[in-house]
Amino acid sequence: MLHNLNTLQSPSCDQLLTYTNPTFAESKTMVSISSFSFSLLLSLVIGCLRAVSASNFNQDFDITWGDGRGKIVNNGEVLTLSLDKASGSGFQSKNEYLFGKIDMQLKLVPGNSAGTVTAYYLSSKGSTWDEIDFEFLGNLSGDPYILHTNVFSQGKGNKEQQFYLWFDPTADFHTYSILWNPQRIIFSVDGTPIREFKNMESIGVPFPKNQPMRIYSSLWNADDWATRGGLVKTDWTQAPFTASYRNFNANACVWSNGDSSCKSNTPSSASTNNAWFSQEMDSTNQQRLQWVQKNYMIYNYCTDAKRFPQGLPQECNMS
């Protein structure tokens, strides 16, 4: 059944929300959709609905660099980052978080984006920092973006997984989410999980759980490595390059002055809105994850034996 989804094109949130009121003919068509396909569509719609209740970028973020290349517009509803030959730009959240469900809608640099990187991630500070990464590696016009993910704990990463996307991420906004709780980290795209990194401290694998992290994003030039290992350089005649953000939502524990906004770090006991704190992937989401990893994963550190001649990292041996 999963192979039938290879040609699925993920619609934008605006398109998805129109599907919630189908005509009679559309309803009959929807009945014929497999239960898995329908549940996938439903999760995308729910993800979009959740993102609608977004906050104001002026309230939640500071543009930290770029000399005017980062802008908050539309009364705080949209943030844009730009890159030209002189500089890129970036922003960070006003709050720090220790666990949460973070959603952001992004529309990436269109056209020839080769050499550019749009980074969207959580990170702490210091030499033994923790970090949870989404990075979008640009490409030549018509070639797909690469979505690069990584997890750092205590300053050590080397846990890369890379994916193609099943849609054009430059044509419209799509939701990129990080669920981070004490048991696992789940990376999702439009409500579909693409990666799960479990807490395996019991076998000696560090897991980010003690350092509060801010949200960061930047658009910058990385043409020494970003596209085909640096073979394709940034075409500055296409500048400025611009990425756009909207509908940020953080259902999360805010860390301030040494205290968490979540009582006793157990928010799940207080409200169903905080179910993320103990969330696991059910069988449907496991199927979605397997579909993505089968059809769209292009690199997995856990299968790169040449990179680890002394043996794969310990977590890679866990089923």
N, C-alpha and C positions, 0 to 999 in steps of 0.2 A: 504493500500500500504506500510506503514512503516514497518509492521511486516516482509516483505520480505527481509529487510535489516539486520535482526538479525544475519545472518551468514556472513555479509560482512567482509572480511579481508582487512585491509588497507595496500596496497603495499608500498614498500619503494619509495623514490623519484626517485632513479635510475630506478626502474621498471616502475614507472608512466610515466617518460619522454619518454620511448620507445613506449607508447601507442599513442603518438601524430602522428605517421605515420603508421596506421594499414594497413594490407593487405586487398584485396578486401573481402575475406571471413570474416575477423575480422570486416570490416565495416558493412557487412550485419548483423553480430551479434549485433553490437552496435546499429543498428536501432531498434532492438527489446527491448533494455533497456528502462525502464520507464524514463520519463523526469526527475523525481526526482533523480533517480539513476545516470543518466548521468550528471546532474548538480552537484551532489556530486563529481563524478569523475573529472569533469572539474575544480572544485574549488581546488581539491587536486593537479592537474597538475599545475594550476596557482600559488598555494602556493609554489610549488617546484621551478618553474621558477623564482619567485621573490627571493627565497633564494639563487639562483645561484650567484646573484650579491652581494656576501658577502664581508665583509671587512677583514682586517688582524688582527688576535688576538694580535699580538705585538703592533699594533697601538691603539687598542681599549680597552685592558684589562691589568691589573696587577695581577699576582699571589701573593696573600697576605699572605698565610700561608701554611704550610705543609712540609717545609724543603726539597724541591726538589720533593715532591710527585705530584705537579702540573707541567705540562710541556706543552710548546707550540712547536709543531713540524710541519713538512711538509711546511717549509717556512712561518709559520704563519697561515696556513690554518686549522689546527686542534689543539685543546686544550684537554688534558686529565687530569683528577683528579684521584688520587689513595688513597686508605685507607688500612692501615694495623693496627696491634694491637697497635702500638706506636702512630699513628696519622692519621688523615684525611688530607684534603687539600681544598683550596678554592681560588676564584679569584673575582675581582670586576672590573667594568667598570671605565675607566679614566674619562668619562663624567658623569655629572648628567643630568637628563631629567625631564621636567615638561610637561607631555603629550607626547604621541607617539604611534607608532605601532612597537613593538619589536618582532623579530623572532629569534629563535635559533633552530638548529637541534641537537638533543641529541640521543645518543645510550647508554642505561642504562647498569648497572652491570649485566652480564649474570649469569646463573646457580643459585646456592644457595646464594641469596642476602639477606636472612633474617637478620634483625637487622640493615641493612644499610639504610640511607636516602640520596637521592640526591636532594638537594634543589636548585631551580632556581627562583629568585624573584627580585622584585623591592623594595627598602626600603630607607627611609630617616633616619636621626639620631635623637637622643634626646629622652626624656621621653614621648613625645606625638608624636611619629613617625607615619608615614604612611607606608603601606606595601601591596604589591600584590603578592601572593604566588602561585607557583607550588612546590609541594613536592612529590617525588616518593618514596613510602615506599616499601622496598624490601620484598621478600618472599622466601619460600622454592622452590627448583627446581620444575617446573611444575605448581606451583600456581601463580596466576596473581599478578602483581604489583598493588598497590593502588595509584591512582593519587589524592592527597590531595590538595584542593584549599582553600584559605582564603583571606579576605580583612581586613586590619587594617586601621583605621582612628583615629587620635589624640590618639594613643596608645591603642586603644580598637579594638579587633578582634572578636572572637567567632562567626564567620560567615562561618563555615566550610561546604564545600560540597566535597564528595569523589566519585571517579569513578573507575571502571575497564576500561581498554582499549580494543578495538575490534581488537587488533593485538598484536604481541609479541614485546615490545619496546626494547628488547635486541638484536634482530636479525639484525636490521639495523637502520639507522638514520631516525627520524621523526621530524617534525617541530612543535614546541610548541610556541604559540604566545599570546601576551598580547596587546590588543588595549585599550588604556587609553585616553579618552578625557573628556571634562568637563561634559558631559552628562551621560557617562556610562563606564564600564570596561567589556570587552569581552575576555574570555579565549577561545582559539581555539587550536585544535590538527589537524595537516595536513589540515588546512583550514576549518575544521568543528567546529562551536562554541559548546562549552560544558557548558558554564555558562555565564550569563549576570548579572552584578550588576549595577543597575541604580542609578543615583544621585537622592536621595529622601530627600535632605536637606529641602524641603518645608514642610515635616512632622517631621522634627527634627532628621533625620538620618544623621550622619556625613559622608562626602564623601571626599576622598583624592584629593585635587585640589590646595593646596597652597604650598606644600613642594616638592621641587625637589628631585628626587630619583636616586640612582645608581642601576645598575644591579649587582646582587651578585649570586654566585653559590658555593656550597660546597658539599663534599661527606664526611659523618661522621657516626660514630657509635651511634645508638640510640636504642640499644637492650633492654633498660628498658621500651620501649613503642611502638616501630615502628611496630613490627610483632606480631599480635594476642595479643595486649596489653602487650607485654613484655614476653609472655610465651615462645616464640622461640628466642633463643639467637644467636648471631653472631658465625658462625663456622670459627674460625681464621685459620683453616687448609686450607681454600679456599682462603686466602689472598695472594697477594694483590687484592683488588676489584678495578675495573677501570670503569669509565664512560668517554665517549668521546663527544666532541662538535665540530660543524663546522657550516659554513654558517650563522654567525650572521649578522643580518641586523636591523638597527634602522632608521626608517623614523619618526623622532621625533624632538621635540623642545629641543635643548641643552641649559642648564642653566649654565651661567658662569658669575662670578662677579656681581651677582644680575640682570642679563639681560637674556632674552630668545632670541634664534636665530630665533624664529618665530616673525615676526613683529606684534606688538600689540596683540600677542597671538591669531591671527586669520589666521593661515596659509592656511586654506581652500580657502580663497579668492585669494590666490596668485597662486596656482597650483593644478591641478587635482591629482598630486602625494600626496597631503596632504588631500585628501578626508576623511581620517581617523578622522580628527579633528571634523567633524560633522556627522560621520558615524552612521547609525542606522542599525538594522537587518531587511532585507526585508523578505517577506513571505517565500521564499525558505530557508533562514537561520533560520527562526523561526521553520520551519519543521525539519531541521537538529538538532536544539537544542532540540526540543521535542523528537526526536528519541533517541538521546544520553541519555537524562534524564529519558526516559521511560525504556530503555534497559540496561543502564550501570551505572546509579547513584546508589550508595550503601549507602550513608548517606547524609542527608540534615538537617541542623540545624533548618530549618523552619518547619520541621515536628516532631521535638524531644520535645514533650510536657513535658516529664518527666524531661528534662534538664532545662526547663524554667517553673517551677510551678506557677510563678506569671504572666504567659502569654508569648506568643511568642514575639520575637522582632518585633518592629512596622512595619518594612519593609516586614515582612512575611505575613502581613494581606493585602498587596496591591495585586491586581490582575495582 
